[in-house]
Amino acid sequence: MGFTVESKLSEFLKNGKDWERKATSIPGVFILKMPPYRGAPTRLAVELNPADAEGRPTKKRGVLLRSSEELTEYNKILSDGRITNLLKSLDSVNPKPAKKEEKKPDIIEL
């Protein structure tokens, strides 16, 4: 007997730990259990956070979406072409990140 998405989310809301993050089948999309805050009850949010090859988030905290209305607002912002131009300008002005030296395994090469 399969569980619906709503029942799985309900179970996570009820039994998950505060700030626990669950992966979804969409790479870079996680469900985050948020504790009660300033009168707001415990709730779930969607976290957008780029994932690595193993599906783990690459940033400590991503963008949190608490409702479909927030997603609509973010979509409006992100679809504005000026954002792309602004980020390209930032890329050209900001210093390039230092390349991390890859650690080579400590082996004896024969």
C-alpha positions, 0 to 999 in steps of 0.5 A, a space after each residue: 500500500 503506497 503512501 501519498 506525498 501528503 501523508 509522507 509530509 504529514 509524518 515528517 512534520 509530526 515526527 521529524 527533528 527541528 531543522 531536519 532536512 530530507 532529500 526529494 527525488 528532484 536534485 537540489 530540492 529538499 524538505 526542511 522541518 522548521 521549528 515554531 518561531 514567534 507564534 508561527 507553528 512548526 512547519 515544513 518548507 522547501 529548500 532549494 540548494 544545489 546538490 553534489 553528485 551524491 545528492 547532498 546539499 552543497 551550501 549550508 543553507 539554501 533558499 527557503 520557500 514556505 508557500 506556492 505564492 513565494 515560489 511565484 514571486 521568486 519566479 517573477 524575480 528570476 525571470 527578469 533578464 536584468 538579473 542575468 546581466 547583473 550576475 555577469 557584471 558581478 562575475 567580471 568584477 569579483 576576484 576569481 575564487 582560489 583554486 583548491 589544490 587537489 590532494 593526491 593520495 599518499 601512495 608509492 607510485 611504481 
